[in-house]
Amino acid sequence: MREEQSNKPSQKKTKTNPKKPWFWPLVYTGFAVAFVGMIWGYNVYVNTDSAEDAAWTEAGSKTEKVTIETNAQAENMKYPFDEALFDKVEVVQHYYDMEADETTREKSLLVFNQTYVASTGVSLSMNSEPFEVVAAMSGKVEAVNLDPFVGDEIVISHANGMQTKYRSVTGILVKVGDEVEQGQALATATENEWNPTAGVHLQFEILDNGVLVNPESLLAF
């Protein structure tokens, strides 16, 4: 009887050691899912920050560009000479304006070889003595024309669409492509063969989008 009882399988042993083949694969799967989720979340975070930084950088660049252009366009024109010389500088020839009085129109005519030519700017003189010529506005040097007959010339373009021309100068200190600041020295006034009656002078001209403008309408000489 004992041998028969001992050969019977124990029910308690079977219950206390159950086999679970799905347990470890489930654990590994859970770790894998968690790891992939962490990698995905990190990539999303990094890409979002990069996009925001790029947006801020682009916005900052646009703001800076707009600020620079706005400041340049807001700059007011000044005299093409040191303002300390204002009381010594006089207009020896005016811009030819059909609406000006007769005396002013006469003073705006240049005579060469018995031919009358209307002045396209103002001729500025300081007792026929040389004086320093400066940039009336900040801008870029577009041309430097060397012509002893009518006088060497500097042409500067400005952010507001204007151009200023400085003719009858010598000792030019700038070259084509230079960026100049308002009040920066450009050259020295001198005389020329085209307009000898004016003596040592500066021929100063202003163009607004290619159209000649009377300098005296912008500056009180």
Backbone bond lengths (Angstrom), bond angles and torsions (degrees), N, CA, C in turn:
res aa  C-N    CA-C-N  psi(-1)  N-CA   C-N-CA  omega(-1)  CA-C   N-CA-C  phi
1 M - - - 1.445 - - 1.522 109.97 -
2 R 1.306 117.34 -40.11 1.454 119.95 -179.35 1.528 111.81 -65.75
3 E 1.354 113.89 -37.63 1.458 116.14 179.91 1.513 110.97 -65.85
4 E 1.283 117.29 -38.90 1.462 119.81 179.29 1.509 110.12 -65.35
5 Q 1.319 117.14 -38.85 1.469 119.85 -178.90 1.524 111.18 -69.69
6 S 1.325 115.16 -35.36 1.464 117.63 -178.14 1.517 112.67 -72.20
7 N 1.315 117.20 -23.24 1.459 120.00 179.99 1.512 113.22 -81.81
8 K 1.271 119.21 -9.25 1.469 121.25 179.88 1.515 109.85 -78.43
9 P 1.288 116.74 136.40 1.480 119.10 178.62 1.514 111.78 -66.38
10 S 1.336 114.98 145.11 1.476 120.31 -179.02 1.510 110.16 -81.96
11 Q 1.305 118.00 125.52 1.462 124.08 178.95 1.516 111.06 -70.21
12 K 1.327 116.12 -35.73 1.466 119.72 -178.00 1.525 110.60 -65.85
13 K 1.337 118.77 -39.40 1.455 121.95 -178.85 1.538 112.01 -63.46
14 T 1.310 114.66 -38.12 1.474 118.87 179.31 1.511 111.17 -65.83
15 K 1.309 118.40 -37.74 1.463 122.30 -177.23 1.520 111.87 -73.47
16 T 1.333 118.79 -34.09 1.472 121.77 -175.03 1.521 112.45 -81.80
17 N 1.327 121.02 -12.05 1.463 122.95 -179.27 1.529 110.99 -128.86
18 P 1.297 115.78 63.07 1.459 117.51 -179.40 1.525 110.70 -72.56
19 K 1.318 118.10 148.11 1.462 122.03 177.62 1.534 109.77 -93.81
20 K 1.371 116.46 131.19 1.468 121.35 -179.35 1.526 108.38 -126.60
21 P 1.280 120.57 84.42 1.482 123.05 -177.38 1.512 113.30 -70.67
22 W 1.326 120.58 -15.97 1.466 122.56 -178.14 1.516 113.38 -88.85
23 F 1.319 118.97 -8.01 1.473 121.67 -170.40 1.534 112.40 -67.07
24 W 1.333 119.27 -56.01 1.464 121.70 -175.43 1.531 113.25 -68.78
25 P 1.324 117.48 -40.75 1.481 115.96 175.02 1.518 113.01 -58.27
26 L 1.346 116.15 -35.55 1.466 119.86 178.36 1.518 110.92 -66.79
27 V 1.326 116.64 -39.89 1.473 120.74 178.21 1.516 110.30 -63.60
28 Y 1.345 117.87 -46.07 1.459 120.92 -179.85 1.531 111.66 -62.30
29 T 1.329 114.12 -40.28 1.478 118.34 178.65 1.517 111.25 -62.79
30 G 1.324 116.20 -41.07 1.474 120.43 179.29 1.511 111.81 -62.24
31 F 1.342 118.35 -43.91 1.462 121.91 177.75 1.529 110.79 -62.92
32 A 1.335 116.73 -40.86 1.466 120.40 -179.70 1.520 111.46 -63.03
33 V 1.337 116.73 -43.70 1.462 121.27 178.99 1.523 110.58 -62.94
34 A 1.331 116.33 -43.74 1.461 120.47 179.86 1.524 110.91 -62.77
35 F 1.335 117.67 -40.63 1.467 122.20 -179.21 1.522 111.07 -65.49
36 V 1.338 115.93 -45.87 1.473 119.99 177.98 1.519 110.79 -61.76
37 G 1.324 116.95 -39.37 1.467 120.44 178.58 1.512 111.90 -62.82
38 M 1.342 117.36 -39.86 1.464 120.84 178.58 1.519 110.77 -64.47
39 I 1.349 117.17 -44.05 1.472 120.35 179.45 1.522 110.73 -62.50
40 W 1.291 118.57 -44.36 1.476 122.85 -180.00 1.522 111.02 -62.09
41 G 1.323 115.85 -45.45 1.468 119.82 -179.72 1.512 111.74 -63.03
42 Y 1.340 117.95 -38.73 1.463 121.63 179.28 1.535 110.74 -64.40
43 N 1.339 115.74 -44.51 1.466 119.55 179.90 1.514 111.96 -62.32
44 V 1.313 116.81 -41.23 1.462 120.91 178.19 1.518 110.62 -61.80
45 Y 1.326 117.06 -42.97 1.467 122.29 -179.55 1.526 111.65 -62.96
46 V 1.369 115.49 -46.68 1.463 120.17 -179.24 1.517 111.36 -64.24
47 N 1.356 117.52 -44.91 1.468 120.66 -178.67 1.514 111.64 -64.75
48 T 1.329 117.39 -37.28 1.469 120.97 179.08 1.520 110.88 -64.76
49 D 1.349 116.86 -44.65 1.461 120.52 178.98 1.519 111.29 -63.59
50 S 1.344 116.76 -40.42 1.465 120.05 179.85 1.519 111.13 -64.00
51 A 1.341 116.08 -42.10 1.472 119.67 179.25 1.520 111.30 -63.70
52 E 1.358 116.08 -40.43 1.462 119.29 179.40 1.516 110.99 -66.36
53 D 1.363 116.89 -41.92 1.458 120.00 178.80 1.519 111.11 -62.04
54 A 1.352 116.00 -41.88 1.471 119.58 179.16 1.522 110.75 -63.44
55 A 1.326 116.19 -40.75 1.473 119.91 179.82 1.517 110.93 -63.71
56 W 1.360 115.94 -42.31 1.468 119.09 178.99 1.526 110.78 -65.80
57 T 1.335 117.25 -40.81 1.461 120.90 -179.93 1.521 110.93 -62.57
58 E 1.360 116.31 -45.77 1.465 120.53 179.50 1.516 110.89 -63.17
59 A 1.333 115.92 -43.02 1.473 119.55 179.58 1.514 110.58 -63.65
60 G 1.340 116.64 -39.80 1.463 120.19 179.56 1.507 111.77 -64.53
61 S 1.354 116.02 -40.24 1.459 119.94 179.23 1.516 110.99 -64.14
62 K 1.352 117.05 -43.40 1.468 120.44 179.30 1.511 110.83 -63.34
63 T 1.339 117.01 -40.90 1.464 120.44 -179.44 1.510 110.66 -63.63
64 E 1.360 115.67 -42.65 1.454 119.28 -179.67 1.517 110.66 -63.76
65 K 1.351 117.09 -42.44 1.454 120.78 -179.44 1.517 111.09 -62.88
66 V 1.314 117.54 -45.06 1.466 121.71 179.90 1.521 110.42 -62.81
67 T 1.351 116.61 -39.84 1.461 120.42 -179.13 1.512 110.99 -64.34
68 I 1.337 116.24 -43.76 1.459 119.63 -179.77 1.519 110.85 -63.12
69 E 1.342 117.64 -46.94 1.454 120.50 -178.89 1.525 111.57 -64.36
70 T 1.331 116.88 -39.23 1.460 120.58 -179.80 1.514 110.82 -64.25
71 N 1.347 117.05 -43.62 1.458 120.56 179.37 1.514 110.84 -63.37
72 A 1.353 116.16 -39.71 1.455 119.63 -178.89 1.527 110.56 -65.05
73 Q 1.325 117.70 -41.38 1.453 120.93 -178.42 1.527 111.48 -72.81
74 A 1.331 117.91 -23.31 1.456 120.94 -177.69 1.524 112.02 -84.92
75 E 1.336 118.06 -6.92 1.463 121.70 -178.13 1.525 110.33 -66.85
76 N 1.321 116.66 131.30 1.461 121.86 179.53 1.529 110.29 -89.40
77 M 1.313 115.73 141.26 1.459 120.14 -179.64 1.532 110.47 -68.94
78 K 1.338 114.91 142.34 1.466 120.80 177.43 1.527 109.60 -122.62
79 Y 1.318 116.09 176.45 1.465 120.44 -178.36 1.526 111.01 -67.92
80 P 1.339 117.42 146.79 1.468 120.65 179.51 1.528 112.87 -80.43
81 F 1.297 116.70 28.34 1.468 122.97 177.29 1.525 107.89 -152.00
82 D 1.293 116.10 167.58 1.459 121.18 178.82 1.526 109.30 -62.56
83 E 1.343 116.40 125.23 1.461 119.98 -176.04 1.523 112.50 -62.56
84 A 1.327 117.43 -18.66 1.467 120.44 176.37 1.530 111.19 -65.80
85 L 1.340 116.49 -18.61 1.474 121.41 179.71 1.522 112.31 -93.93
86 F 1.322 117.23 5.74 1.469 120.63 -172.32 1.536 112.54 -52.93
87 D 1.318 117.91 -44.30 1.471 120.96 -176.34 1.529 112.16 -70.99
88 K 1.335 117.09 -16.37 1.461 120.12 -178.50 1.529 112.58 -96.68
89 V 1.339 116.32 -21.27 1.464 120.30 -176.88 1.531 109.72 -88.71
90 E 1.322 116.80 136.21 1.460 121.20 178.62 1.525 110.27 -131.70
91 V 1.326 115.17 157.87 1.465 121.28 176.68 1.523 107.71 -89.01
92 V 1.325 116.14 112.08 1.462 119.52 179.77 1.525 110.97 -91.08
93 Q 1.336 117.13 -19.60 1.462 121.62 173.40 1.525 108.12 -146.51
94 H 1.328 115.17 130.50 1.456 121.60 -177.03 1.533 111.45 -90.75
95 Y 1.299 115.10 167.28 1.467 122.43 170.35 1.535 107.88 -69.97
96 Y 1.335 116.49 135.34 1.458 118.56 -177.68 1.528 109.75 -74.92
97 D 1.321 114.32 112.31 1.467 122.02 -178.48 1.525 107.78 -121.82
98 M 1.317 116.88 119.64 1.456 121.26 -179.01 1.520 112.04 -61.15
99 E 1.321 118.28 -24.05 1.463 121.49 -177.68 1.531 112.43 -90.92
100 A 1.329 116.77 -3.00 1.464 120.36 179.48 1.528 110.10 -76.76
101 D 1.333 115.70 165.48 1.471 119.32 179.28 1.525 110.03 -71.19
102 E 1.319 115.40 168.22 1.463 120.98 -173.61 1.522 112.51 -62.10
103 T 1.328 116.96 -40.71 1.469 120.66 -178.85 1.525 110.85 -63.10
104 T 1.342 116.30 -42.71 1.464 120.84 179.97 1.525 110.69 -66.11
105 R 1.330 116.64 -39.98 1.465 120.08 179.25 1.519 110.76 -63.82
106 E 1.324 116.77 -38.74 1.467 120.06 178.73 1.527 111.10 -63.76
107 K 1.331 116.10 -37.83 1.457 120.58 -179.65 1.528 111.97 -76.45
108 S 1.312 117.60 -6.69 1.465 121.04 -179.77 1.518 111.97 -103.06
109 L 1.338 116.85 9.86 1.461 121.05 177.77 1.522 109.94 -103.92
110 L 1.337 115.51 130.39 1.451 121.48 176.11 1.528 108.07 -98.21
111 V 1.307 115.76 137.73 1.461 120.42 -179.32 1.521 108.55 -113.78
112 F 1.337 115.26 122.78 1.472 119.51 177.74 1.524 108.18 -142.21
113 N 1.342 115.19 122.91 1.472 121.00 -177.74 1.522 110.80 52.23
114 Q 1.326 115.44 47.27 1.462 123.24 177.69 1.530 112.18 61.08
115 T 1.335 116.79 25.46 1.463 121.95 178.02 1.517 108.96 -120.13
116 Y 1.329 116.53 133.44 1.457 121.73 179.28 1.540 109.81 -92.98
117 V 1.317 115.34 131.91 1.460 121.78 178.48 1.521 108.31 -128.41
118 A 1.318 116.55 130.96 1.462 120.69 179.99 1.520 110.63 -73.46
119 S 1.311 116.04 135.03 1.465 121.17 179.16 1.527 110.36 -71.93
120 T 1.327 116.50 134.38 1.463 121.83 -179.88 1.529 112.41 -99.95
121 G 1.316 115.90 9.09 1.466 120.51 177.46 1.517 109.47 -159.14
122 V 1.316 116.01 -154.64 1.458 120.09 175.67 1.521 108.76 -119.71
123 S 1.331 115.86 138.76 1.460 121.60 176.29 1.524 107.87 -97.82
124 L 1.334 115.62 116.72 1.466 121.74 -176.08 1.523 109.96 -106.60
125 S 1.328 116.50 132.44 1.458 121.35 -178.16 1.524 110.01 -133.45
126 M 1.334 115.99 150.76 1.465 121.48 174.94 1.524 107.87 -124.11
127 N 1.337 114.67 79.15 1.468 122.11 -178.43 1.535 110.81 54.92
128 S 1.354 115.65 34.17 1.459 122.61 179.98 1.525 112.43 58.21
129 E 1.338 116.06 29.94 1.458 121.21 176.45 1.534 109.79 -110.14
130 P 1.328 117.63 149.35 1.472 119.68 178.39 1.527 110.41 -62.84
131 F 1.344 115.52 144.22 1.469 120.81 175.04 1.531 108.89 -146.15
132 E 1.323 114.87 157.63 1.457 120.28 -176.22 1.525 110.81 -74.50
133 V 1.316 115.40 133.17 1.465 122.14 178.21 1.527 107.71 -101.17
134 V 1.345 117.06 130.84 1.470 121.39 -178.00 1.522 110.29 -123.70
135 A 1.328 115.88 163.07 1.466 121.70 179.81 1.523 110.45 -70.40
136 A 1.318 116.77 127.21 1.464 121.16 179.99 1.527 111.51 -72.24
137 M 1.332 117.18 -26.52 1.459 123.70 177.24 1.524 108.61 -147.46
138 S 1.327 116.06 160.33 1.462 120.22 174.37 1.528 108.84 -70.06
139 G 1.323 116.54 148.37 1.455 119.24 179.71 1.511 112.18 175.39
140 K 1.324 114.92 -162.22 1.465 122.28 -177.45 1.523 109.56 -120.16
141 V 1.326 115.92 135.61 1.466 120.80 178.55 1.523 108.67 -72.99
142 E 1.330 116.18 115.89 1.459 122.03 -178.10 1.526 112.22 -92.61
143 A 1.333 116.14 -31.70 1.472 118.38 -177.26 1.524 109.94 -155.91
144 V 1.322 114.19 148.17 1.462 122.28 170.40 1.524 105.59 -130.06
145 N 1.332 115.88 106.45 1.465 121.36 -175.98 1.532 109.84 -104.23
146 L 1.320 115.74 122.63 1.462 121.34 -179.19 1.526 109.30 -100.72
147 D 1.324 115.65 113.77 1.467 121.07 -178.57 1.528 108.12 -150.71
148 P 1.322 117.68 100.07 1.469 120.80 -177.51 1.523 113.66 -61.77
149 F 1.355 116.86 -24.19 1.464 119.67 -176.84 1.525 111.46 -71.30
150 V 1.328 117.73 -56.00 1.467 119.87 179.57 1.537 111.39 -92.01
151 G 1.330 115.71 -10.80 1.467 119.70 179.91 1.526 111.12 105.92
152 D 1.324 116.08 138.64 1.466 120.35 177.19 1.526 110.08 -60.93
153 E 1.345 115.71 150.15 1.467 120.32 -170.98 1.531 111.16 -137.20
154 I 1.334 115.62 143.21 1.462 123.47 173.53 1.527 107.58 -118.70
155 V 1.339 116.79 132.35 1.471 122.13 178.30 1.525 108.10 -117.90
156 I 1.336 116.34 126.33 1.464 121.89 -178.98 1.524 109.12 -123.36
157 S 1.334 116.66 131.72 1.470 121.66 175.58 1.521 109.07 -99.22
158 H 1.344 115.51 149.41 1.460 121.27 -174.96 1.527 111.01 -125.64
159 A 1.331 116.34 160.49 1.467 122.06 -173.67 1.525 112.67 -64.24
160 N 1.326 118.10 -22.96 1.465 120.57 -177.20 1.527 112.90 -89.44
161 G 1.351 117.35 11.75 1.457 120.61 178.06 1.516 114.26 90.23
162 M 1.327 117.52 -0.54 1.464 120.95 179.78 1.526 111.28 -90.45
163 Q 1.321 114.45 161.70 1.456 123.12 170.39 1.517 108.55 -130.43
164 T 1.328 115.92 143.89 1.465 120.20 173.21 1.520 107.94 -121.37
165 K 1.343 115.05 141.59 1.463 121.13 -179.26 1.530 108.97 -122.23
166 Y 1.319 115.06 135.82 1.469 122.06 -178.09 1.530 106.53 -123.83
167 R 1.342 116.40 103.24 1.463 121.29 -175.34 1.522 110.61 -113.70
168 S 1.324 114.96 159.21 1.457 123.39 -175.58 1.534 109.82 68.17
169 V 1.337 114.32 54.30 1.472 120.26 179.74 1.528 109.58 -126.59
170 T 1.308 115.64 163.47 1.456 122.74 177.86 1.527 108.78 -141.83
171 G 1.330 115.96 166.67 1.459 119.45 179.80 1.524 112.18 60.94
172 I 1.329 117.08 46.59 1.466 122.10 -175.95 1.528 110.72 -64.09
173 L 1.332 115.83 132.45 1.467 122.44 -174.33 1.525 113.64 -104.45
174 V 1.332 117.81 -1.28 1.477 120.78 -176.85 1.523 109.61 -125.61
175 K 1.333 115.12 167.05 1.462 120.92 178.36 1.526 108.75 -134.64
176 V 1.315 115.94 167.25 1.470 121.69 -179.75 1.530 109.74 -59.10
177 G 1.341 115.13 133.28 1.460 121.05 179.87 1.507 114.59 97.07
178 D 1.338 117.48 -13.80 1.465 120.61 179.63 1.527 110.97 -67.59
179 E 1.325 115.95 140.97 1.459 121.84 170.97 1.524 107.17 -94.47
180 V 1.317 117.45 123.15 1.462 121.00 -176.79 1.526 110.64 -115.17
181 E 1.313 115.80 150.48 1.457 121.90 178.30 1.525 109.57 -98.17
182 Q 1.305 115.78 153.52 1.462 120.61 177.57 1.526 109.33 -58.26
183 G 1.353 116.09 131.42 1.457 120.84 -179.56 1.513 114.32 88.22
184 Q 1.342 117.32 -3.18 1.470 120.77 179.87 1.523 110.42 -72.04
185 A 1.323 116.72 138.76 1.463 121.25 -179.85 1.514 110.53 -66.14
186 L 1.336 116.64 134.12 1.461 122.67 -178.93 1.523 112.90 -112.43
187 A 1.323 116.47 -42.43 1.465 121.01 -174.95 1.537 108.33 -172.45
188 T 1.334 115.36 -164.81 1.471 121.58 178.75 1.526 108.88 -129.13
189 A 1.327 116.28 137.30 1.464 121.02 179.24 1.525 110.17 -65.11
190 T 1.338 114.52 143.90 1.458 119.60 -179.99 1.527 109.26 -146.27
191 E 1.335 118.18 -171.43 1.467 121.78 177.99 1.520 109.63 -106.59
192 N 1.324 116.31 167.49 1.463 120.86 178.01 1.520 110.03 -146.99
193 E 1.329 116.34 167.77 1.461 121.80 -177.13 1.529 112.12 -78.16
194 W 1.321 117.29 -25.36 1.459 120.97 -177.61 1.521 111.84 -67.66
195 N 1.311 117.20 -36.92 1.461 121.10 -177.10 1.527 109.91 -133.49
196 P 1.323 116.98 67.30 1.478 120.08 -175.51 1.521 113.70 -67.87
197 T 1.340 117.90 -26.05 1.464 119.69 -178.03 1.534 112.11 -66.47
198 A 1.329 117.29 -21.91 1.469 120.12 -179.87 1.516 111.94 -81.31
199 G 1.331 117.46 -11.55 1.464 120.07 -179.21 1.530 110.75 65.24
200 V 1.323 115.53 -148.63 1.467 119.80 176.37 1.529 107.62 -72.84
201 H 1.334 116.21 121.04 1.460 118.86 -175.79 1.531 110.20 -157.59
202 L 1.315 116.25 170.26 1.461 123.75 172.16 1.517 108.16 -116.34
203 Q 1.335 116.46 127.05 1.451 121.17 172.57 1.531 106.83 -93.55
204 F 1.327 116.18 110.48 1.464 121.76 -174.60 1.517 109.59 -110.55
205 E 1.346 115.80 124.03 1.462 120.82 -178.50 1.530 110.21 -126.77
206 I 1.347 115.36 152.03 1.464 122.22 178.77 1.524 108.82 -131.03
207 L 1.322 115.79 133.27 1.465 121.54 173.98 1.522 108.65 -122.04
208 D 1.308 116.05 135.20 1.469 121.92 176.78 1.524 107.64 -111.63
209 N 1.343 116.34 107.19 1.467 121.70 -175.57 1.524 111.57 52.51
210 G 1.333 115.69 42.53 1.456 121.84 175.59 1.515 115.50 88.09
211 V 1.336 117.81 -3.17 1.469 121.72 -178.42 1.522 109.53 -106.67
212 L 1.330 116.29 129.57 1.466 120.62 179.55 1.525 111.10 -62.85
213 V 1.329 114.56 138.64 1.465 121.73 -179.86 1.525 108.51 -126.15
214 N 1.316 116.54 144.14 1.452 120.85 176.39 1.530 109.75 -70.47
215 P 1.326 118.42 114.66 1.475 120.64 -179.57 1.530 112.84 -56.09
216 E 1.323 116.12 -29.17 1.461 119.37 -177.92 1.532 112.08 -73.72
217 S 1.348 117.33 -10.79 1.465 119.53 174.92 1.516 111.15 -82.47
218 L 1.336 116.55 -14.08 1.457 121.39 179.46 1.522 112.93 -111.01
219 L 1.337 115.61 -27.00 1.461 120.67 -178.65 1.535 109.28 -129.13
220 A 1.301 115.71 137.19 1.474 120.27 -178.73 1.527 109.36 -90.56
221 F 1.332 114.89 96.24 1.466 119.08 179.00 1.536 109.60 -84.41
